[in-house]
Amino acid sequence: MQVKKTVTKKEESAPKARTAVKGDKIKVDYTGTLDDGQMFDSSTHGDHSHPLEFILGSGEVIKGFDEAIIGMKIGEEKNVTLPKEQAYGDHNPTLLKKVPKSNLPPGKELQAGLMLVLKTPDGHQIPAKIAEVNASEAVIDLNHPLAGKTLHFKLKLIDIEEAK
């Protein structure tokens, strides 16, 4: 016995809910928190709140965040937990560098925990944290501030622009 489906006009014109795939330009609202609930970033709080826009699968965001968006539909919300391996990796002790205090910006009281922005010879900026200070030098931590941490994200897919 053969079954034949009759398609109504309504079914023909109804848009199919498209899911996000690699190569799409997407917009997503998110809130990121740490294990203790402390918020470290959000696209929906503060004076400059706006959805994050990026090309899915392009490496513009951390791997786990990228992968969490794949397959979502516009308006869909989800909570994801990213282990450090899918986020910023382990804290790497080789990225702790001793620097003479004379090489650091003058006029600032150098103390552990102070965040600095360092410039590379080609003009890129790198965030760095002072890990410790003694009489002649400081230890600068070049790890990403979220390295070694599990990250929690609340995501909402706002828009999908199909890959061209």
C-alpha positions in Angstrom: 0.0 0.0 0.0 1.4 3.4 -1.0 0.8 6.5 1.2 0.6 9.8 -0.6 0.8 13.0 1.4 -1.3 15.9 0.2 0.5 19.3 0.8 -1.8 22.2 1.7 -1.1 25.8 0.7 -0.3 26.6 4.4 2.3 23.9 4.5 3.9 25.0 1.3 4.3 28.6 2.5 5.2 27.9 6.1 8.9 28.7 6.6 11.0 25.9 7.9 12.8 26.6 11.1 16.4 26.9 10.0 19.2 25.7 12.3 22.6 27.4 12.6 25.4 25.7 10.6 29.1 26.4 10.1 29.7 29.4 7.9 26.5 31.2 9.0 26.8 34.7 10.4 24.9 34.6 13.7 23.9 36.9 16.5 23.6 35.5 20.0 22.9 37.0 23.4 24.8 35.4 26.2 25.7 35.6 29.8 28.9 33.9 31.0 29.4 32.8 34.7 32.0 30.9 36.7 31.4 27.9 38.9 30.6 30.3 41.9 28.0 32.1 39.8 30.1 35.2 39.3 29.3 36.8 35.9 32.5 37.4 33.8 30.8 38.7 30.6 27.4 39.4 29.1 26.0 40.7 25.8 22.9 42.0 27.6 24.2 44.0 30.5 25.9 47.4 30.7 26.0 50.5 28.6 27.3 48.7 25.4 24.9 45.7 25.4 24.3 44.1 22.0 24.3 40.6 20.6 27.6 39.0 19.8 28.0 38.6 16.0 30.4 36.1 14.4 30.8 33.5 11.6 30.0 30.1 13.1 33.0 27.7 12.9 35.5 30.4 11.9 37.5 30.3 15.2 36.4 33.8 16.2 35.1 32.5 19.6 36.2 29.7 21.9 35.6 26.2 20.5 32.9 25.1 23.0 30.9 28.3 22.6 31.0 27.8 18.8 30.0 24.2 19.0 27.1 25.0 21.4 25.5 27.3 18.8 25.6 24.7 15.9 22.1 23.3 15.4 20.2 26.0 17.4 17.2 27.8 15.9 16.4 31.5 16.1 14.8 32.2 19.5 16.1 29.0 21.0 17.8 29.3 24.5 20.1 26.9 26.2 22.5 26.6 29.1 25.9 25.1 28.4 28.9 24.2 30.6 32.3 24.3 29.0 35.2 22.5 30.7 38.5 24.4 30.4 39.5 22.2 27.5 36.7 23.7 25.4 37.3 27.2 26.7 40.8 28.8 27.3 42.6 25.6 28.3 44.8 25.0 31.3 46.7 27.7 33.1 50.2 27.4 31.5 53.0 28.1 34.0 55.4 28.8 31.1 53.4 32.0 30.4 54.6 33.5 33.7 57.4 35.8 32.8 59.8 37.8 35.0 60.1 41.4 33.8 62.4 44.1 35.2 60.2 46.8 36.8 61.9 49.4 34.7 60.3 47.8 31.6 56.8 48.3 33.0 54.7 51.5 32.7 55.9 54.2 35.0 53.6 56.0 37.4 51.6 52.9 38.4 51.9 51.3 41.8 52.8 47.7 40.8 51.0 45.1 42.9 49.8 41.5 42.5 46.5 41.3 40.7 46.9 44.6 38.7 45.9 44.1 35.1 48.0 45.6 32.3 47.6 45.8 28.6 50.9 45.0 26.8 51.6 45.9 23.1 53.5 43.5 20.8 55.9 45.0 18.2 53.2 44.5 15.5 50.7 46.6 17.6 48.5 43.8 19.0 47.3 44.2 22.6 47.7 41.4 25.1 46.0 41.5 28.6 48.4 40.5 31.4 48.1 40.3 35.1 50.9 41.0 37.6 51.2 37.8 39.6 53.9 39.0 42.0 56.3 41.9 42.6 59.6 42.2 44.4 62.2 45.0 44.7 63.6 44.7 41.1 61.1 42.7 39.0 57.5 41.7 38.5 56.1 38.3 37.4 53.6 38.9 34.6 51.0 36.2 33.9 50.2 36.1 30.1 47.6 33.4 30.4 44.0 34.4 29.5 42.3 35.5 32.7 39.8 32.6 32.2 42.4 29.9 31.6 42.0 26.9 33.8 38.3 27.7 34.5 35.0 25.9 33.7 32.7 28.4 32.0 28.9 28.4 32.1 26.9 30.2 29.4 23.2 31.1 29.0 22.7 31.4 25.2 19.9 32.8 23.1 20.2 32.7 19.3 18.9 36.0 18.0 19.5 35.8 14.2 21.1 33.6 11.5 22.4 35.0 8.2 22.9 32.1 5.8 26.4 31.4 4.6 27.1 32.9 1.2 
